[in-house]
Amino acid sequence: MLFFWIFFSRCFTPDQSPFGFCEETRLHSVQLLPVYQAGSSVTAHEETEIKKELLSLFCFFSLPHVGYLYSVGKLVELISTYQYSQKSEQAVLTPQFLRIITSENLQCFTVCCSAAAAHGEDPYIDMPACLPVTLDVCTLRMQLFIGPRAICHFKTHIIPLTKADREDITERRKPTRKMLSRKADSIISTNSEVEPGWNLYIINSVSSIQLYREMVDYSRIYENVKTESCIHLLSEPHLLVRAAIMDPHFFKSDEEEEILRAFRESCAFLGDCYSRFDTKDYHLALSYYRMSGLSMTEVLKRLVSEGHEIQTYERGFIFYLTHFLNEDLDEELSKESANEVLQIFCLADPVQLPHILCNPWRNVCPVTAVKYLQKVEMVMPSVVLTLTKAFMALKMGDLTMYENEMDLWTILACGFIGQPKLLRQWKGGIVMPTEFAVHLKEMQPGLLVAATVALHENSKIGLEEADTFFKVGL
């Protein structure tokens, strides 16, 4: 034990003053915290046991006025620094919170162990998204006690030991304290005739789901304030439920379904923030909406006001729509939702409009699509846009319009390089021709061959893929 103390102290303790030891730099708490992830269940002797896998190991050190949380793995990395408002006496770390005692209170701080563990599992994590481990530390609650001396943690309980001075005992009245869980019992653990004033408290921690609800309710006060602070307020309850899911006993918990529902809800809230706010991490809107399990139709209902009263859309929302539509998903939009998406792109990102129309999503009205394409063409004409208009004319059955758009096919052949999805689509893992490609084979086979050659020369389609394209579909 002494070996580990010396080893970790040398590795992790911040640089001390060269003038020697003093009380202000005394290391009073050191703790190792493993974070596990529940794995598959194993049944033995009619009892089901959940396997657990170590994701990350954390080491926490605390001095009287500052604490340091490190991630210990292949690299040792400082992930959080805690500045205490008062001189601390002892600290205890859990996957959800850091708690410290001072001379007169118990303080609770947020931790980001679950985020760090998730990043450690996949260092390139982003899809699905995970909050940064550099998230600012928050003080959650401060709880008054008389003479805290020690603190420990057991399962869902926090156990502080206090000792009141004689003057406190004679002058004190019976106080009513707000305990962290509002359910605390005080037990006198020593004989008052021997040495009065010692008290042992057991504080039942609030359940993760209850605390999550309280934190979300508080964040709603600022939901109309489009700042990073609002994202931070919603990030803390998200981390709370993420930490609960990483608990090895999670799958035995009575709150399993409720916590999973809360996790999806928190992902939706964060997706809304990154979609509505002008933030540098706008791309996380896609990640959080994916984890929320919401369909595109449900996301549109959350973000698009009725009657299109709001005519501006932030980058996060456009990023989500663009990537969602480019993934060839099976979700079928209603005609109203499809027209809504067309209007949004025409207003917010007209350059992308011809590209998203090349995706095989159903219920797109070709007449409406051509109307929007014509608006874009007046400002930003392009070969891809012309080809897309021809594709929509084909869907409408307007051969005259189709022939007008496809007049200069020798030039248009290279236009397919900008959007190969005009010719090919994927179904069941097999490359298949679109309606456009089938029509070209029948009416303009030379253009189809020229376009395929142009795609191959620009590494947009391989030889085997092109061979399958012609054999299977054409």
C-alpha angles and dihedrals in degrees: 000000000000089000092056092046092054093042096050093040091056093045100044112020109106119244110287130213114278089226092079139254122335135170093255091062097043112134103225103166134036124169140171115214121191117200116206135191121217113242135182121329122248123202118212129162090355091302123112116222123190114223114227128206125204109240102171143352122218131195122202126195126183132195121185095272105020139036131200128207117199133187110224118204136098084333129030110229132180106228104168139020119198120205110197121213090214136028109281126219102190140352136205125195128208129174089260106036148009115226126191134180125219129183091283113014150034115238129197126205135183121250132198100211093126091053092048091047091051091049089049091054090054114014090191092052117153103112099080092027126233128193116254117264088227092070110141116261117249130204107227106181141354117206124192121232132165111242106343110200107168142003136196138173130229120177105300094347132095113203117197123183117209137184123197121209118239093256089052092051095052095044101037123103126204102283127207107222128193102229121206092252097027085238109088129146124202118215123187102220102184136054107265090214091063099046121342127215103047115130133175117204130195113203117193106214120231112258115259093244094051093048090046090056092048092051093047091049090052092049091055089071087072101034092116092051103093099206139116088257090067090053089049092052090054093042093064096060088043090056090047095058091039089056090048091053090052091055109113089224092052096103090054092050122113087220095057097114093039092051092048089050090049090049092054090046092051090050089053091050091051091046088055091051095050090046097049101036128073097236133149090237093056091132089072088076088081093048096051095043088053092053091046091062092226119151120231090253090056092048091050090053090052096049110026116074120221113266090017093267090162109061098181125081125189126234094256093060093047090047090053094048094045095051094040092054093044093057096074093233122177097236111124116215121211118245090254093052092045092052089046090056091049091052092048092053093044089056103035108026112008093169089068095049098090091044096054091046088061091065117097097246115144134230095038108147105228092203091056090043092054090049091056092042091054090053091052093044091060089061105026114019118186141164092247090054091052091050091048091052089051089050091052091046088055090053089050092049091238101142093172092059090043092054092048092053093044096046098112097044095160088066093039092056089076090047091074088068088071092055117016091175088078086074107026138037135177122244120174091344093305124112110240133181120251125231086263092057092047090052092048091052090056100038108021110017091160091060091049092052092045091049092049091050090049090050091050094047089053094047093248093123132022126226094250091046091049091048091051090045092059098037100046103036107019 
